[in-house]
């Protein structure tokens, strides 16, 4: 009788999984969302320009410079944000100063 209770085949593990799965996943999902928010938090800059937005902003500004050329892209950003603008070129923060 003692050997039967110690036998791992005596317990059906599949009956335990549905009961414990929702209890275990909720804290893990909350923790992952919290870490995602911390990872994407950025300090707001006083310099105008396109937002970072999880790395999409630098990709868009770099693509605009490749597509429009440096002169036209600078004119676009100056019309949109003013004469002192922060953009990303090749993943590096770049400042455009014009008047």
TORVODREN-435895 format. One record per residue: residue in one letter; x, z, y of N, C-alpha, C in turn. Coordinates in steps of 0.001 Angstrom, whole numbers, plus 500000, padded with zeros to 6 digits. Example, Ala and Ser with C-alpha at 12.3 -4.5 7.8 and 13.67 -1.06 7.14 Angstrom:
<zabas>
A513190507800494310512300507800495500513200507800496700 S512850507080497750513670507140498940512900507870500030 
</zabas>
This chain:
<zabas>
X500811500000498808500000500000500000500856500000501258 X501938500730501251502846500748502397503503499381502554 X503848498756501466504467497438501524503499496394502082 X502239496536501841501259495595502380501157495714503900 X501228496910504435501139497077505894502413496611506590 X503542496675505912504800496209506501505004494708506338 X504224494075505524504346492647505279503901491880506535 X504785491049507153504391490307508359503310489263508087 X503161488822506883502122487849506564500745488503506512 X500739489819506523499470490536506484498712490382507806 X499449490267508925498824490132510244498725488666510617 X497636488285511210497436486916511659497822486845513139 X498961486230513439499475486185514809498601485326515718 X497877484367515169497058483492516008495893484224516650 X495488485334516096494401486088516735494908486872517934 X496193487162518008496737487900519138497038487014520337 X497378485753520129497799484876521211496701484625522236 X495477484265521876494465484036522907494139485289523721 X494269486474523149493953487687523888495047488036524893 X496299487829524553497392488218525435497827487102526371 X497493485873526106497957484768526931497467484856528374 X496169485027528661495745485114530061496333486331530772 X496518487416530086497061488617530703498520488394531091 X499252487658530302500665487428530578500886486314531594 X500022485316531639500265484175532519499896484442533970 X498931485276534240498515485526535621499650486130536450 X500337487190536005501451487699536814502605486707536949 X502837485916535914503906484918535993503551483844537012 X502315483385537031501891482387538019501947482942539432 X501546484181539616501613484800540944503061484908541400 X503955485312540513505369485411540848505957484049541189 X505587483019540433506094481674540715505594481165542061 X504339481414542399503808481007543702504516481742544833 X504774483019544648505472483810545658506892483286545867 X507608482994544784508957482455544896508956481069545524 X507942480259545231507817478936545832507615479044547339 X506794479994547775506584480189549208507849480666549904 X508586481563549281509837482041549872510853480909549941 X510911480097548896511868479003548858511583477971549945 X510304477730550248509935476716551229509820477258552646 X510013478538552814509930479106554150511130478651554969 X510870478242556171511952477810557050511773478472558411 X512883478685559054512836479221560410512378478098561334 X511454478408562210510992477392563136512047477193564211 X512331475968564502513350475633565474512692475382566822 X513413475707567883512880475450569220513102473998569628 X513872473260568838514141471858569123513049471009568473 X512402470143569230511322469335568638511866468284567682 X511019467889566769511370466861565799510454466938564601 X510609466032563667509766466060562469510040467308561641 X509011467848561003509144469048560196509882468796558898 X510349469879558282511100469778557032510172469494555854 X509122470270555707508047470057554732508565469761553329 X509273470727552734509787470651551364510716469462551139 X511453469058552160512404467963552015511840466592552258 X510542466509552523509934465194552763510286464690554158 X510371465599555144510724465222556513512073464528556612 X513128465095556005514413464395556042514391463027555363 X513642462907554270513548461599553609512846460572554495 X511793461005555172511062460078556042511894459673557252 X512586460637557881513369460273559060514553459383558673 X515197459662557549516306458801557100515787457407556749 X514631457351556091514029456047555784513663455268557034 X513191455975558059512851455295559313514106454701559954 X515225455432559913516462454896560480516956453692559686 X516806453726558366517218452568557564516312451369557798 X515010451630557932514036450554558047514028449938559446 X514024450789560486513887450295561857515224450022562535 X516278450588562015517562450492562710517716451695563636 X518939451948564046519225453146564832518547453086566199 X518644451968566880518084451865568230516577452029568269 X515864451292567435514402451385567424513920452749566946 X514598453331565948514205454654565464514436455714566533 X515543455627567259515793456569568355514726456437569431 X514358455205569775513296455008570776511969455585570299 X511655455410569003510416455960568456510407457481568555 X511495458131568123511546459589568169511558460106569600 X512175459380570531512171459807571928510783459693572545 X510037458660572192508659458535572691507760459615572093 X508005459942570825507144460894570127507444462338570503 X508744462721570560509112464122570715509809464452572028 X510242463477572804510927463771574065512371463310574012 X513151463748575006514515463228575139515562464007574340 X515203465115573729516125465869572874515410466125571556 X515848465463570476515121465460569207516063465818568061 X515532466553567087516267466872565861515703466012564733 X516571465225564083516176464407562934517221464603561840 X516964464002560686517921464061559575518378462647559255 X519692462475559198520270461210558777521222461535557631 X520996460933556478521774461189555257521752462652554866 X520639463317555082520480464707554679521099465712555631 X521697465274556733522310466178557696521488466197558974 X521375467377559545520621467526560785521383466833561905 X520696465965562640521308465178563702520457465331564949 X521114465435566093520405465552567368520525464256568138 X519382463786568654519346462586569484519106463037570909 X520046462717571776519928463080573193519884461781573982 X518829461598574759518706460393575564517898460708576805 X517950459828577740517174460007578956516566458689579352 
</zabas>
